Amino acid sequence: MATSENDEKNVAQSRARPRVPVDYPASLTGDDASGQGTVTNLTLAGGEVKSDIQLPLGARVSLHVRPPGARPAIVIALAIVRWKEGERFGLEFVRFEGDAKEQLKDMLNQ
């Protein structure tokens, strides 16, 4: 039986952590490509990025997210591409740099 688009959306929405919609510029650097994008939603475990960068599933990248205002950039030292659809892809955050995980946690709790 084929899964419908709605089934896939329901699976994505039923994840353990609620996704917080955002619109933050970001830069990505990986082995195969680097460039700019926009983070469109975030959790402590990952996020969705919109970008013209073509990254394969399983690609390992570092991500610098620039939140608005005077907040410092959040640096994810290692993220892995887990899904992609057109110009959008999902990243799983594996390793944070410095206190970036605490920064992200604080930001998501506001």
N, C-alpha and C positions, 0 to 999 in steps of 0.2 A: 504494500500500500504506500503510495507517495504521500509525503507530508505537504500540506498546503502552506501558503505564505502565512496564514493566520496561526497555524500550529507553531511555526518557527518564531513568530512574534510573541506568542504566549510563553514559549520556553524562555526567550530572552527576557521577558518581563517578570518571570517567576524566579529570577535569580535571588540568592540569599540577601544581597545588599541592594538597597534602592539606588537607582542611578540618578545623579543630580545633573539636570540640564545646565550646560555652561556654554560660553562662546569665548574661548581663550585662544589667542595665538600661540603657536608652538613651533619649535624646530626639532627635526628628527635627524639622527645620524645613524646610519647602519653600514654594514659591509658592502652592500650592493647599491645603495642610494642614500642621498640626503636631501633635505629641502624643508619647506615650510608647510604648515597645515593649521587647522583649527580644531581644537578639542571641543566636541559637542556634548559629551556627557562624561561624568567621572564617578568612580567609586574608589574605595581604598585599594581594591584589587585590580582595577583596570579602567579603561576608558575607550571612547569611540573618537576617531579622528577622521576629518574630511581633508583630503589632500590629493593632488595629481601625482604624487610619488607612487610608483608601482613597486610594491613590496610583495614578495611571495609569502604564502602561509609558512609560519615557522621562522620568518626572518627575525633576527635579533637587532634591536635598535636602542639608542638612548634617546630620551625625550626631555626637552626643556619647555615647561609650560609657564607662560607668563600671565599670571592673574592680574586683574585690573588694580589700579591704584598703586600704592607704594609697596605692596607685598613683593617679597623677593621671588625669583623664579623657583619653581618646584622642579628638581632634577631627578628623573627616574633613570638610573644608570643602566638598567637592563629591562627591556620590555619585549614581549614576543607577540608577533602577529598571530592571532587565533582565528580570525575570520575576515573576509573581505567581500565587498559588494559595490561594484562601480568605483566611485571616488571615496568610499567610506571603508574603514577597517577597524577592527577591534584589537586592542592591546591588553595583554595580561602583564601587570607590573610585577617584576620578579625581584629587583634590587633597587633600593633608593639610595641617594647620595646624601650624606650628612643627616640633617634633621628634616629632610624632605617629607618623610612619612608622617611625622608629627604636624608639619605645616599643612599637608593635605587633609589630615584628620580634622584639624581645627577649622579649616576652610569648609569642609563638608558638613560640619556640625553647626554652622551659622545659619 
